[in-house]
Amino acid sequence: MHQFLPYAWFGGYCVPFHESTISIATHALHYGTGAFGGMRALPNPVDSNEILLFRADRHVRRLSQSARLLLTELPEATIFDAMVAFVKANRPSSPAYLRPFVYTSDLGLAPRLHDIETDFLIYGVELGDYLSPEGVSCRISSWTRQEDRSLPLRGKISGAYITSSLAKTEAVKSGFDEALLMNSRGKLSEASGMNLFIVRDNLLITPGVDQDILEGITRSSVIELAETMGLKVMERPIDKTELFIADEIFLTGTAAKITPVRRIESTTFNRERPIMQKLKEKLTAITEGRVSSYEHWITRIRLD
Ligand SMILES: Cc1ncc(COP(=O)(O)O)c(C=O)c1O
């Protein structure tokens, strides 16, 4: 069980987490008609009165866009102001994962997105490493990543996570840590909740935004960092056999940060990952507020 932060944002206010309850008839609970965000809040390692949010503007924008994909409006400023109030109320003293959520709060029966009440809430959990920083084993899932023509994949739409859940459980029950999903065109798409990168001959390769991926914020940050570090990056379809001859493979995500892949199916990889290591060190320094040239990626929330 996670350690929940003591307060939730619920009904427009910060209230004790255990008082933030919803009806069993809530529309989103039955139809998956919600969308969420996932953002890390890190106590500043050198100033306990300050909380650091990584790329809060991007997270807030993606959630506002996700709301639009569910045909409701949730302005970026509304999300941002609530996040700040939420962080100030909770004063997290260890790394936390914040989960803002927009959903159909209506109690009506018909699956629909028109003429329906929606609401917005936030809760948070303490979260260290979501996946082992030493690396994970992956299987290639028997489940296929959904297509954008059947579900808006550019938002973190709750209902879409049935596929992630099936793939993750299939992987774990068959002895692996994670799942890699292919898209309906037979190209690699992403993991259950992370984007995929491979390195071949000093070239960093990741499936493009046309490969039915979630447009990850860590992914785009890694691409930008790699380019400024002089690495060549290609966004293009990745074939299954490329995995087995890659020099390095890693996953990126807010929860997973940068996590190396140490095995896929029965193939074990080299433990030397110089490119991933460089990117990881840089990203960690930025998220901890130690890189002045990337200060624009950090939102500092004062608690005093
Ligand atoms: C399906 C999926 N893909 C990729 C990611 C990585 O995205 P981000 O780096 O924005 O957290 C996530 C996590 O948010 C996800 O749920």
The ligand as a Tripos MOL2 file, in Angstrom:
@<TRIPOS>MOLECULE
LIG
   16    16     1     0     0
SMALL
NO_CHARGES

@<TRIPOS>ATOM
      1 C1          1.6510    4.9570  -21.3350 C.3       1 LIG1
      2 C2          2.7540    5.8710  -20.9240 C.ar      1 LIG1
      3 N1          3.7960    6.0670  -21.7480 N.ar      1 LIG1
      4 C3          4.8170    6.8810  -21.4300 C.ar      1 LIG1
      5 C4          4.8520    7.5570  -20.2250 C.ar      1 LIG1
      6 C5          5.9870    8.4890  -19.9070 C.3       1 LIG1
      7 O1          5.5420    9.8270  -19.9390 O.3       1 LIG1
      8 P1          6.1840   10.9580  -19.0360 P.3       1 LIG1
      9 O2          7.6190   10.9760  -19.3230 O.co2     1 LIG1
     10 O3          5.4870   12.1940  -19.4710 O.co2     1 LIG1
     11 O4          5.8920   10.6090  -17.6170 O.co2     1 LIG1
     12 C6          3.7980    7.3680  -19.3090 C.ar      1 LIG1
     13 C7          3.8000    8.0450  -18.0090 C.2       1 LIG1
     14 O5          3.2860    9.1060  -17.8520 O.2       1 LIG1
     15 C8          2.7170    6.5250  -19.6710 C.ar      1 LIG1
     16 O6          1.6860    6.3390  -18.8340 O.3       1 LIG1
@<TRIPOS>BOND
     1     1     2 1
     2     2     3 ar
     3     2    15 ar
     4     3     4 ar
     5     4     5 ar
     6     5     6 1
     7     5    12 ar
     8     6     7 1
     9     7     8 1
    10     8     9 2
    11     8    10 1
    12     8    11 1
    13    12    13 1
    14    12    15 ar
    15    13    14 2
    16    15    16 1
@<TRIPOS>SUBSTRUCTURE
     1 LIG1         1 GROUP 0 **** ****
